Amino acid sequence: MNLDSLVHSTGEWLKGAGPDADVVVSSRIRLARNLAGFPFTSRASPAQKAEVESILRDTVGRLRDSAGLQYIAVHALEPLDCQFLVERQLISREHAQGRGPRGVAIDADERQSLMINEEDHLRLQILRSGLCLEEAWNDADHLDDLVEQHVTYAFSEEFGYLTACPTNVGTGLRASVMMHLPGLVMVGQIDKVFRALQKLNLTVRGLYGEGTRASGDFYQISNQVTLGKSEDDILRELRAVIPEIVQYERSARTAILEQKRDHLHDRIARAVGTLRSARMMTSEETIEYLSAVRLGVCLGLVEGLTIQTVNQLFLTVQPAHLQKIHGRALDGDDRNIVRANYLRARLSEISNN
Amino acid sequence: MDGIQCQSCAKPATIHLTEIEPDGTRKEIHLCQACAEDRHLVSKQELHLPAIVHALLGAHVGRAAEELARLRCPACGIKFMEFRTAGRLGCPLDYDLFRQGLLPLLDKLHRHVAHRGKRPHKRHSLQWQREVLELRTQLRRAVEQEDYERAARLRDQLRAREKHP
């Protein structure tokens, strides 16, 4: 697969469509699987890793017709291309930084990704736009069945699917939704939501930014427990909570709109203005402004932009994407200049259409 | 609350607390996430799993520790102590071998110790999984020792065993 062909496209999960897309950016299902009779990746010899890669790559090849998958040998990629796949959420940071034979199979919509020789031999991921956990689970379940026709998974009747880390054992299922919660942040209620989620054994982490700081108000919420609950139980628990947070976020947005409309409108208009005219933009600044614009689009305070366009900008202003669009490596000030140029060009192109 | 700055670093404040003094007066505190964490007012949101596994294991291994610490998996070579440090197991057989050390950890992590949910169509005995993994380990050693005759024999045995679960 030619990665450069992906630069100007967006994966299905960023389409800004699907249920509750004003608050829920995407839904993700991840299954961790290992082959029986092999050590886990971290204890495997180079020859054993090569064997696992070859078995799973062949398996993916046989699925190709039914699943439309393309295989990329991650160990042969340049660091920039690895980073590019990380930014698109097709591989994990750990996979990009891994060692030895490893790869990923993805489909044209970038909805499915199968990482080979990550921490576990196989990490199967389905991404969907909006709040779509059930559909994503059905896809993942089906793909898992297809793969299993060709391999034998490490499984115990007692502990379920056996994984390198005991935090994933059992179902090997991590179900997550990426939410945009600027309203709850503004009314100072976000921490209350986090505490409630932690009590329910759900994990919250910021999407962008260093460490715990969630720049752009994007939060990923996922199940922590994988053992002793069925896949249905895990999904049901998320299904019970996520719509409540969606409602809570919408009420916060409405309250701000009613009580501080001018204030909010001003902030959003300034964000649009800065993105349209600045000459140097850091990644963090851009994400903060785009977050305000995304909120503005959802509330009808910004003309001429769609959620999809804003979602796409979030992706393309990231370092590897920017460098691939620009066609060469960039650092420091150069990157900030190119980012600002790109934003101005894209936004004026959109307003001219 | 929009526009309130962190009292400590002037970034936008996201944590808002009201302290009530003993005399009944109220004191408002506004901080950003990072400064609130520095003051231990909120817990870090990001989950560092290896660190958690490590801490939980340290707290729960207890009296069986000595016995467990000596255990080494014949198939993948990992010692229980190494798992404690890295938070990652070496092979599927470790779940059985380190069972006593893992049960309290699993209970703490998941509040359950037994699987419910999907099962693969193909399920093989623990005995079969152990034999295959041990043959594969012997094969790896034979190749490392450049004993190719033995390696060829082991490869045939492995292939045969893999075909007949």
Interface residues (C-beta under 8 A of the other chain):
Chain A: N34 A36 G37 F38 P39 F40 S42 R43 S45 A47 Q48 E119 D141 D144 D145 E148 T152 Y153 A154 F155 S156 E157 E158 F159 G160 Y161 L162 A164 C165 P166 T167 V169 G170 T171 L173 V185 M186 V187 G188 I190 D191 F194 Q198 N201 T203 V204 R205 G206 G211 T212 R213 A214 Q224 V225 T226 L227 G228 K229 S230 E231 D232 D233 I256 K260 H263 L264 R267
Chain B: M1 D2 G3 I4 A13 T14 I15 H16 C32 Q33 A34 E37 V42 S43 K44 Q45 E46 L47 L49 P50 I52 V53 A75 C76 G77 I78 A86 G87 R88 L89 G90 C91 P92 Y95 D96 L102 L105 L106 L109 H110 R111 H112 V113 A114 H115 R116 G117 K118 R119 P120 H121 K122 R123 H124 L126 Q129 V132 L133 R136 T137 R140 V143 E162 P165
